Amino acid sequence: MAPPQANAKTVQYRRTHNLLLGTRLLSQRGTPSPFTLILDSLEQSSAPLVEEYISRAKLLRVNIIYISFTTLRPPKNVTKIIKARGKSLDSLQRELITATTPVAGGGQPDPTKVQNMIIIDSTNHLVSISSEEVVVGGGTKTNMSLSYFLSSILAPSVTIIATYHTDIPRIRTSTNNAYNPDPLDLLKYLCTTLITVYSPSHIFSQKRALDKSLPPPSFGLDEGVEGSLTSLGSNTGWCETCGINEKSRGLIYELEHRRVSGRAMSEWFFLLCHAPSKKSKERLVLLEDHPAYNPTIVEAPSSGNGSGGAVEDSDLTFSLGLTAKQKSDREGVVLPYFDAQSEEGGTGGRILYVPGREDDWDDEEDEI
């Protein structure tokens, strides 16, 4: 996968609309996306992104339910943990419905809506369970389908964040129907937001190669090296040859969000996973606004008495820095009083202005 090319024509529009939508999807305020599917690999884990979802949901007092298939130590700030290993989809469905239905004092469901977030650490196990046969009353029957299980736990106050590991091979059983769609294609079809995570150092390396008209390098299993599973710079890390701007504990992901109207929005983001404790500082930016990806971005100095330090210390969620092209265009602007500065003194500081064709100027009526 090659990194996207910078597009200066639409970057301002995407800073205003796509960045705002990306922040809203991370916060999950008002359930903008009922089902979010995250695709990760050995090169980049989705754990930092899931922790970002949990930390933002905790600020909104969301009931967080973590379904653990492979996780030994679930993340912090989780309301309830459900150990799903070895359970059937029927029992797991009953536990989820009970956990997401608040009960009032009289034993009846509370009409007050409480926002719930269900996090599934491995959807690969759900795919395997849905194709297995279970023994019931001396006979066997197939588990409920994956689409039926997901639709049964969805509600207006429930949001699902599921992770699918693309590098884990799927075992085909005898119960699989040849006419059924692939489970990964089915999950992509059902989800309203599709996120694919990438390692920042790998994306930056591919971008540098494309800028030099060189073939982009391969990483991980795509390298074809026997015995090599991962490469340097995997999982929000960096290699020794990375630049200063690339040495940040970040995460790059491609987001595709499908609106209610059916229109899809696709964008690349850079998320700073381990940011400072300043909560008002937004940690999500467009990939094109990162200095390591777009060399024309000029970073404001973080220290000093100049205006750059004031911008750095402010609570703005966007960058006020100028690119190299914007600075050169600013130097080329000729002001109306520019010629008066080169004249000799004694003119009283007059402003030279030459009327143009569009000006309604009359030499007899108007005077300077």
C-alpha positions in Angstrom: 0.0 0.0 0.0 1.5 3.3 -1.1 0.9 6.4 1.1 -1.4 9.1 -0.3 -0.1 12.1 -2.2 -0.4 15.5 -0.7 -3.2 17.6 -2.3 -2.8 21.3 -1.5 -6.0 22.3 -3.3 -8.4 20.5 -0.9 -6.3 20.5 2.3 -8.1 23.5 3.7 -11.5 22.0 3.2 -10.4 18.7 4.7 -8.9 20.5 7.7 -12.3 22.1 8.4 -14.7 19.2 7.7 -12.8 15.8 7.7 -10.7 16.7 10.8 -13.8 17.7 12.7 -15.6 14.5 11.7 -12.5 12.4 12.6 -12.5 13.9 16.1 -16.2 13.3 16.5 -15.8 9.7 15.5 -13.0 9.2 18.1 -15.2 10.7 20.9 -18.3 8.8 19.8 -20.5 11.6 21.0 -24.1 11.0 20.0 -23.3 7.6 18.4 -22.0 8.9 15.0 -20.9 5.4 14.0 -22.8 2.3 15.5 -20.2 -0.2 14.2 -16.5 0.6 13.8 -14.2 -2.0 12.4 -10.5 -1.7 12.9 -8.1 -3.7 10.7 -4.6 -4.2 12.2 -1.6 -6.4 11.4 1.7 -7.5 12.9 3.3 -4.2 11.6 0.9 -2.0 13.7 -1.4 -3.0 16.5 -4.8 -1.3 17.1 -4.2 -1.2 20.9 -3.2 2.5 21.0 -6.2 3.5 19.0 -8.5 1.4 21.2 -7.0 3.1 24.3 -7.7 6.5 22.7 -11.4 5.4 22.2 -11.6 4.3 25.9 -10.0 7.5 27.3 -12.3 9.7 25.4 -15.4 7.6 26.3 -14.4 7.8 29.9 -14.6 11.6 29.9 -18.2 11.3 28.5 -19.1 8.7 31.3 -19.8 6.0 28.8 -20.4 2.4 30.0 -17.5 0.5 28.5 -17.8 -3.2 28.1 -14.7 -5.1 27.0 -15.1 -8.5 25.4 -11.8 -10.4 25.9 -10.8 -13.3 23.6 -7.0 -13.0 23.6 -6.3 -10.1 26.0 -4.8 -11.1 29.3 -4.6 -7.5 30.8 -7.5 -5.4 29.5 -7.0 -1.6 29.3 -7.7 0.7 32.2 -11.0 2.6 32.7 -13.1 -0.3 31.5 -16.4 -0.6 33.2 -17.0 -4.4 32.7 -14.8 -7.2 31.3 -16.4 -10.3 29.8 -14.2 -13.3 29.3 -15.5 -14.7 26.0 -13.1 -17.6 25.4 -14.9 -20.9 25.3 -18.4 -19.4 25.3 -21.0 -19.9 22.6 -22.6 -16.9 20.8 -25.9 -17.5 22.5 -24.4 -17.2 26.0 -22.3 -14.2 24.9 -25.3 -12.5 23.4 -27.3 -12.9 26.7 -24.4 -11.4 28.7 -24.1 -8.4 26.4 -27.8 -7.7 26.4 -27.9 -7.8 30.2 -24.8 -5.6 30.5 -26.1 -3.0 28.1 -29.7 -2.8 29.6 -29.7 -0.6 32.8 -32.2 -1.8 35.4 -34.1 0.7 37.6 -35.0 0.1 41.3 -38.2 -1.8 40.5 -36.5 -4.4 38.3 -37.7 -2.8 35.1 -35.4 -1.5 32.3 -34.5 2.1 33.0 -36.0 4.4 30.3 -33.1 6.8 30.7 -30.7 6.1 27.9 -27.1 5.3 29.0 -24.5 5.3 26.3 -22.7 1.9 26.0 -19.5 1.0 24.1 -18.7 -2.6 23.4 -15.1 -3.3 22.5 -14.2 -6.7 20.9 -10.5 -7.4 21.0 -10.5 -10.1 18.3 -13.3 -10.5 15.7 -11.4 -13.5 14.3 -12.6 -15.6 17.1 -16.2 -14.5 16.5 -15.8 -15.7 12.9 -14.5 -19.1 14.1 -17.3 -19.5 16.6 -20.1 -18.6 14.2 -19.0 -21.4 11.9 -18.7 -24.1 14.6 -21.3 -26.7 15.5 -22.5 -27.0 19.1 -24.1 -30.0 20.8 -27.7 -29.4 22.0 -29.9 -32.1 23.4 -27.9 -35.0 21.9 -27.9 -33.4 18.5 -25.7 -30.8 16.8 -26.6 -27.4 15.4 -24.7 -24.5 13.9 -24.1 -21.4 15.9 -25.9 -18.2 15.0 -24.4 -16.2 12.1 -22.0 -13.4 12.6 -24.3 -10.8 11.1 -27.2 -11.9 13.3 -25.1 -11.7 16.4 -23.9 -8.2 15.7 -27.3 -6.9 14.8 -28.9 -8.4 17.9 -26.6 -6.4 20.3 -26.8 -3.1 18.4 -29.2 -0.5 19.8 -29.5 3.3 19.6 -27.4 3.6 22.7 -24.8 0.9 21.8 -21.6 1.4 19.9 -19.4 -1.5 18.8 -15.6 -1.1 18.3 -14.3 -4.4 16.8 -10.7 -5.3 15.8 -9.9 -7.8 13.0 -6.3 -9.1 12.7 -5.6 -9.4 9.0 -2.4 -11.5 9.4 -4.2 -14.4 11.2 -5.2 -17.1 8.6 -8.7 -18.3 8.8 -9.4 -22.0 9.1 -12.1 -23.2 6.8 -14.3 -25.9 8.3 -16.7 -28.4 6.6 -19.7 -26.4 7.7 -18.7 -23.4 5.6 -21.0 -22.7 2.7 -19.1 -22.0 -0.6 -21.8 -19.5 -1.5 -21.4 -17.4 1.6 -19.3 -14.2 1.4 -16.0 -14.0 3.0 -16.3 -13.0 6.7 -13.9 -10.1 6.3 -15.9 -8.8 3.3 -19.1 -9.2 5.4 -17.7 -7.2 8.2 -16.6 -4.5 5.9 -20.1 -4.4 4.4 -21.8 -4.2 7.9 -19.6 -1.6 9.5 -20.3 2.1 9.2 -16.7 3.1 9.8 -13.7 1.2 8.5 -10.2 2.0 10.0 -6.9 0.5 8.8 -3.9 1.3 11.0 -0.3 1.6 9.8 3.1 2.2 11.3 4.3 5.8 11.0 7.9 4.9 10.2 6.8 2.6 7.3 4.5 5.3 5.8 7.2 7.9 6.1 9.7 5.6 4.4 7.3 4.9 1.5 6.6 8.6 1.1 10.4 9.5 1.0 10.9 6.8 -1.7 8.0 8.1 -3.8 9.3 11.7 -3.5 12.6 10.4 -5.0 10.8 8.4 -7.8 11.9 5.1 -6.2 9.8 2.0 -5.7 8.3 2.0 -2.1 9.9 -0.5 0.3 8.1 -3.5 1.7 7.7 -4.5 5.3 6.8 -7.5 7.3 5.4 -10.5 5.5 5.5 -8.5 2.2 9.3 -8.5 2.3 9.4 -12.3 1.6 12.3 -12.9 3.9 12.2 -16.4 5.4 11.7 -16.3 9.2 10.9 -12.6 9.3 7.5 -11.6 10.5 7.9 -7.9 11.5 10.3 -5.1 10.5 12.0 -2.3 12.3 9.6 0.5 13.2 6.6 -1.7 13.8 3.9 -0.9 16.4 4.3 2.9 16.8 8.1 2.6 16.9 10.8 3.9 14.7 14.0 2.7 13.1 17.5 4.2 13.6 17.4 6.0 10.2 14.2 7.9 11.0 14.3 11.7 11.2 13.6 13.9 14.2 10.1 14.6 13.1 9.3 10.9 12.8 10.4 10.0 16.3 7.0 10.6 17.9 4.9 7.9 19.5 2.2 8.2 16.9 -0.2 6.2 14.8 -1.4 6.6 11.2 -4.7 5.2 10.1 -6.9 5.4 7.1 -10.6 6.1 7.9 -13.6 5.5 5.7 -16.9 6.7 7.2 -20.3 6.0 5.6 -22.9 8.6 6.3 -26.6 7.9 6.6 -27.1 9.2 3.1 -24.7 6.5 1.8 -22.0 8.9 0.9 -18.5 7.8 2.1 -15.7 10.0 3.4 -12.1 8.8 3.3 -9.2 10.5 5.0 -5.7 9.7 6.4 -5.0 10.9 10.0 -2.0 11.0 12.3 -2.8 10.3 16.0 -0.4 11.2 18.7 -0.8 8.2 21.1 1.3 9.4 24.1 0.6 13.1 24.2 1.4 15.5 27.1 -1.1 15.7 30.0 -2.6 18.9 28.5 -6.2 17.7 27.8 -7.3 20.7 25.8 -4.6 20.0 23.1 -6.0 18.0 20.2 -3.9 15.0 19.3 -5.4 14.3 15.9 -4.2 16.0 12.7 -4.3 15.3 9.0 -1.5 13.2 7.7 -0.5 15.9 5.3 0.0 18.3 8.2 2.7 16.2 9.7 6.2 17.6 9.1 7.7 14.2 8.4 5.1 13.5 5.7 5.0 17.0 4.2 8.4 18.6 4.2 6.9 22.0 3.3 5.3 22.3 6.7 7.4 24.7 8.9 7.1 23.9 12.6 6.8 26.8 15.0 9.5 26.9 17.7 8.4 25.5 21.0 10.5 27.8 23.1 11.5 31.5 22.9 9.9 34.9 23.2 8.7 35.1 19.6 5.2 34.5 18.3 5.9 30.8 17.7 6.0 30.1 21.5 2.7 31.9 21.9 1.1 29.7 19.3 2.6 26.6 20.8 1.3 27.4 24.3 -2.2 28.3 23.1 -5.2 25.9 23.3 -5.8 25.9 19.5 -6.8 22.7 17.8 -5.2 23.7 14.5 -1.8 24.9 13.3 -1.1 28.6 12.6 2.2 28.0 10.9 3.0 29.0 7.4 4.4 26.8 4.7 7.4 27.7 2.6 5.2 28.7 -0.4 3.0 30.9 1.8 6.0 32.7 3.2 7.4 33.3 -0.3 4.0 34.6 -1.5 3.9 36.9 1.5 7.3 38.4 0.6 6.1 39.1 -2.9 3.2 41.3 -1.9 3.7 45.0 -2.9 1.9 47.4 -0.6 0.6 50.8 -1.9 3.2 52.8 0.2 6.1 50.6 -0.8 7.5 53.1 -3.4 7.3 56.0 -0.9 9.9 54.3 1.3 12.5 54.4 -1.4 12.1 58.1 -2.2 14.2 60.8 -0.6 13.1 62.5 2.5 11.1 65.8 2.8 7.9 64.5 1.2 6.0 64.5 4.4 5.4 60.8 4.5 3.0 60.8 1.6 1.5 57.6 0.2 1.9 57.0 -3.5 -1.2 55.5 -5.1 -1.7 55.1 -8.8 -5.4 54.9 -9.7 -6.3 51.8 -11.7 -8.8 51.2 -14.5 -11.4 50.0 -12.1 -11.2 53.3 -10.0 -13.7 56.1 -10.7 -11.0 58.8 -10.8 -11.4 62.3 -12.2 -8.3 64.6 -12.2 -10.4 67.8 -11.9 -12.8 66.7 -9.1 -10.5 64.5 -7.0 -7.2 65.4 -5.4 -4.7 63.5 -3.4 
